[in-house]
């Protein structure tokens, strides 16, 4: 049973050492990303178009008659 107390104490010491190393790394800037902001402007930002009901309705109104799509109507409650 005495060995268990010794192992628990030893593991807490080791864990606090790792926690201290992590806090030191964060404070000293080890996790700062200096490359990505300079490369971000080179990446094309293509945003997906949001579906708009009025745009879809206008599309169906302009279609002419041949192959006319169904209009979207809000559900009645």
C-alpha angles and dihedrals in degrees: 000000000000089000090059091056090049092049093048091050092047093049091050090052091050092046092050088050091055091046090051091049091050093049090048091051093051094048094046093053100251091140097046111123109219099163104054099061091055092048096043092082090059094058116089111236105212110178119200113247115249116234111246120196093210090053091051091048091050089049091055092046092054096046095092109224103288109097091356115184123225117263118243113239124188114249115261114230 
